[in-house]
Structure formats: C-alpha cells, structure tokens
Amino acid sequence: MRDMTAELGVTVVAGFLGAGKTTLVNHLLQHSDGRRLGVMVNDFGALNIDEALVDNRRDDLITLSNGCVCCSLQGELSSSIESMIKRRGGELDHLLIECSGVSDPERVVNVLGYPRIRARARLDAVITLVDAALDHADLSPALRHLVSSQIDNADLVVINKTDLVDEQTIAQLEQAILLPGSRHVRATQAALPADFVFWPASSEAPMFRRVHSVSSPATSIEALGLETLSWKREGVVDMNELSALLHDMPQQILRFKAIVRLEDGRVLALQRAAGRLTSWELENWQKGESQLVFIGENSPSLWEWLTLRLDMLSE
Ligand SMILES: Nc1nc2c(ncn2[C@@H]2O[C@H](COP(=O)(O)OP(=O)(O)OP(=O)(O)O)[C@@H](O)[C@H]2O)c(=O)[nH]1
C-alpha cells in the first residue's frame, strides 16, 4: 500500500543489461523541470562506470557497485537510502534508484518497505525497461526468468529502442513478455514523458497499478551463470588493440562498458549492449585511469581469452 504521507517520492528503474536504465535516468534529469532529484545507481561490476555516465549531478548521486541489489547489497542499499534521506531528504523532491541489469526490482521494493525508510520515503513506481532489439529467446533460462520477473514486478513497462526494430517485432515481443493488463509504453531513447514519473504526493497516480508482484528469482551473478571482469589501469589504452578486442568479442559477453584515455588526450566512453557498440567523447572524466567492465556467460575459456587480450591494451 502506497503511503502518501511520506515526503520523498521514489521511482525504481529496472530492466535487463543495456535496456536503457541510465538513458532514462539521464532523460529524467534533463526534464526534471526544477525538481531536485537524487539518484542512486547500482552497477554490475566492481567499477561503477554508470557513475560517470549519469549526468553531472554528483552532489545528489550515490553509487553502489558490484552487483545485484540482492542478498549482498541489501544492507548497503538500506543504509544508502537512509543516508540519502537524512543528508538530502529535506532538499530533494524525488529519488531515482537505478537497479543493476541483473537485479530484480522487488528486492529494492522490499527495502523501501522497512519501517524506518517507509516513514520518510514512498514508492511511487517501479519502471522496467525492455530492450526491443534484444532477442530474449537467446537468453539462458535463468536470465529469461530474471527478465520476466523484472517485467512482472513493474508498475510500468517501457518497451525501449523501438527505433531498432519494426512494428511486427515490437508487437510480438509485447505479446510474449507482458502480463495481460499490464501498463506499458513504447519509447526511443527512454524518452518517457516526465509526468509519467513525477506526480504530487497528494495524487493517487491511478494509471499505475501493479498487476501482481512475483517472488524474486535468485539474482546473484553466479546463480545466473554469469561472471564479471573489471579492469582498471592508470594511463592510456592502445585504441588499435581495443578496437581489435571489440571486433573479436564473442556474443557470450552480454554487456561491456568502458571509459578509456587515449594517447591523443581524448577520453572515450564505449559500451556494447545486445551486440551494438556505441561510443562518444566524455568531457567530465577527471581520473587519470582507464576502466573496462564486462559481464558474460560463466565460461573459463572466455575469461582466459579476455584476460590475455586485456593484457595487450596497456603494453
Ligand atoms: N538505438 C537506441 N539505442 C539506445 C536506446 N536507448 C538506449 N540506447 C543505447 O543503449 C545502450 C545501453 O543503454 P543504457 O541506458 O546504458 O542501458 P542500462 O540499462 O543502463 O545498462 P546497464 O546499466 O548496463 O544494465 C547505450 O549505448 C544507449 O545509448 C534507444 O531507444 N535506441
């Protein structure tokens, strides 16, 4: 039951790896219309690259790294929410919590239900992003289960990246993954109207009704049959070696994110999701180091291969 007396509205942003969660958070930061937003991001690797990819609002940004907001992070999550409320609570209008791509939002919802948090913050909605261009049938059964649970536990599902697929593919996806009667919208670049997310505490936001909430699957990286690898070095990386690595990268690597310093002084952000690589120049990277994070299937030969190739980046 939503406690409308609690002062801070909270939106939980969920969805599988690369579905567009950070894109949505950035879109909301850009369309906050004067609202003061706090952001908590939870990345899957030991390095929190999302911290640098979320728009420059560092004051109101708390990062949780290494994993899924499940067993291991639940304590850290509750203390971070509490400290966000204490430190910034009076100054914030709304809090966005971005889950990692391998976590189930219901875990965060549980933490928001702790009495000492519930008294100060109210859950407005769980919004789950779905990558319309990802062939969900290619995922392992454990990952398909995770994605279903992320979708079934949402108040609003956003079918994102509709620019990459045709109408028939979108309709088939909706048919396959959505529960009957569940709220969903289609989007490109996660460009959701801001009033889908922010509403006054006094209103009941009738458009959001959870169809039902399902119990969370195990979402530890290991239980999902996944492995992560984080790589960090002071200084520049060899772009030729990195391009070759990206060219050769097998599909078993489900997600890749990096911030790299190049010899010519530029800093590049690179990422790959559902086999698509994007890169852009990053202005706000103050550190002298380069960072890369990978998540993929747990196959020893894959990670041996990757480790060897990473050794070549900074020689
Ligand atoms: N073509 C296209 N690309 C998109 C769209 N939305 C997001 N992207 C790109 O998809 C990639 C992943 O987006 P993110 O917002 O980082 O995804 P995420 O869900 O935060 O990823 P994780 O935190 O790793 O789980 C980025 O390169 C985005 O620029 C879209 O609607 N269309």
The ligand as an SDF file (V2000), in Angstrom:
LIG
                    3D

 32 34  0  0  0  0  0  0  0  0999 V2000
   19.2760    2.7860  -30.7510 N   0  0  0  0  0  0  0  0  0  0  0  0
   18.9290    3.0120  -29.4780 C   0  0  0  0  0  0  0  0  0  0  0  0
   19.8840    2.9380  -28.5230 N   0  0  0  0  0  0  0  0  0  0  0  0
   19.5080    3.1780  -27.2510 C   0  0  0  0  0  0  0  0  0  0  0  0
   18.1790    3.4900  -26.8790 C   0  0  0  0  0  0  0  0  0  0  0  0
   18.1260    3.6530  -25.5350 N   0  0  0  0  0  0  0  0  0  0  0  0
   19.3840    3.4390  -25.0820 C   0  0  0  0  0  0  0  0  0  0  0  0
   20.2210    3.1580  -26.1070 N   0  0  0  0  0  0  0  0  0  0  0  0
   21.6540    2.8070  -26.0430 C   0  0  0  0  0  0  0  0  0  0  0  0
   21.7640    1.5190  -25.4410 O   0  0  0  0  0  0  0  0  0  0  0  0
   22.9630    1.4200  -24.6710 C   0  0  0  0  0  0  0  0  0  0  0  0
   22.6230    0.9810  -23.2490 C   0  0  0  0  0  0  0  0  0  0  0  0
   21.8480    1.9910  -22.6210 O   0  0  0  0  0  0  0  0  0  0  0  0
   21.9440    2.2550  -21.0430 P   0  0  0  0  0  0  0  0  0  0  0  0
   20.9700    3.3340  -20.7270 O   0  0  0  0  0  0  0  0  0  0  0  0
   23.3490    2.4560  -20.6330 O   0  0  0  0  0  0  0  0  0  0  0  0
   21.4460    0.8560  -20.5130 O   0  0  0  0  0  0  0  0  0  0  0  0
   21.3660    0.3570  -18.9990 P   0  0  0  0  0  0  0  0  0  0  0  0
   20.0790   -0.3590  -18.8700 O   0  0  0  0  0  0  0  0  0  0  0  0
   21.5880    1.4820  -18.0520 O   0  0  0  0  0  0  0  0  0  0  0  0
   22.5940   -0.6630  -18.9410 O   0  0  0  0  0  0  0  0  0  0  0  0
   23.1950   -1.4490  -17.6370 P   0  0  0  0  0  0  0  0  0  0  0  0
   23.3110   -0.4390  -16.5440 O   0  0  0  0  0  0  0  0  0  0  0  0
   24.5000   -1.9640  -18.0740 O   0  0  0  0  0  0  0  0  0  0  0  0
   22.2710   -2.5530  -17.3430 O   0  0  0  0  0  0  0  0  0  0  0  0
   23.6120    2.8060  -24.7330 C   0  0  0  0  0  0  0  0  0  0  0  0
   24.6030    2.7910  -25.7390 O   0  0  0  0  0  0  0  0  0  0  0  0
   22.4510    3.7150  -25.1170 C   0  0  0  0  0  0  0  0  0  0  0  0
   22.8860    4.8630  -25.7960 O   0  0  0  0  0  0  0  0  0  0  0  0
   17.1940    3.5790  -27.9210 C   0  0  0  0  0  0  0  0  0  0  0  0
   15.9930    3.8160  -27.7240 O   0  0  0  0  0  0  0  0  0  0  0  0
   17.6410    3.3120  -29.1950 N   0  0  0  0  0  0  0  0  0  0  0  0
  1  2  1  0
  2  3  2  0
  2 32  1  0
  3  4  1  0
  4  5  2  0
  4  8  1  0
  5  6  1  0
  5 30  1  0
  6  7  2  0
  7  8  1  0
  8  9  1  0
  9 10  1  0
  9 28  1  0
 10 11  1  0
 11 12  1  0
 11 26  1  0
 12 13  1  0
 13 14  1  0
 14 15  2  0
 14 16  1  0
 14 17  1  0
 17 18  1  0
 18 19  2  0
 18 20  1  0
 18 21  1  0
 21 22  1  0
 22 23  2  0
 22 24  1  0
 22 25  1  0
 26 27  1  0
 26 28  1  0
 28 29  1  0
 30 31  2  0
 30 32  1  0
M  END
$$$$
